[in-house]
Amino acid sequence: MTGSRFGATGSEALGPGGLDLTAGPGLSGPGAGIGLMLGLGLLLLWAGLPRHRRPGLQQRLHPYLRDAPRPSRLLAAPQIGGTGALAALLRPVVSDLASGIERMLGGSASVRRRLLRAGGAPDLERFRAEQVLWGAAGTVAGAAVGTSLWLAEGGSVVPVVILTLVGTGVGIVAKDQWLSRQANQREQRMLAEFPTVAELLALAVGAGEGAVGALERVCRLSRGELADELGRCLADARAGANLPTALQGLADRTGLPSLSRFVDGMVIAVQRGTPLAEVLRAQAQDVREAGRRAVMEEGGKKEIAMMVPVVFLVLPVTVLFAVFPGFTLLRFTI
């Protein structure tokens, strides 16, 4: 009886073809990866719950300031993202990640300086939030590339994690490099516009205009980055600052030595009463000479690169055309 019972049990455990139905399925690689990502997502959601969030200074002071008059919406800083529920949900997470990037990378003074050079407001929090978004885009791209390679070739999940982390770092660094590139390009445009603007200022001053009147005329007639900066200086002067202080702000917002010398010359001319037109013409001539020297230096640096096609392309073809008729004549003679 016992043997028959065990035999029946064993026969029930065997399916058609003698397959063992009691054995469970093996561990699947894609399933393990999906489960890992799902677990990480649930962990992030749990960590982002309001009860796990540390209240900031604004949340701690809000109950005591409920009766204070609301400020004007015209003075409110632009918000990153939208005003919907998704943006309100993601804003604390983006702020926390931006604070983490700031603690990890630092260099807030350099970032503010480059933001001013690029023509933007020195809003460090906004820039860090944009870095978070660029890092998120790099994370998605790295994870997509790593997952496609993993599904195509199989193997371990470690390359996927490495590519994801590399994509995150590349996105964060790319935003920083993009800011530096924007600042350099803007300064190059300002340097190209500077001689013409200086000549216009000299003509206006020579025609009898004062310094403020010459700035107004140039800002009204010209367009460009330097004209916008001069308009900002003019707005500062109209807001109550004296003209030398407003011009010094222009020099502080840019990183061009020639523009700093131009501002110093204008400030000295305004304060001491020296002829302003001659100073402006001399500054414009100096900038043109500096641009000519920069072009000559760039040409000297490219001289070796220009010799590469001559030596490796033009010269062999010339030698071939010169030698080939002689070889043909020798072959006919032999």
Disulfide bonds with the S-S distance in Angstrom:
none
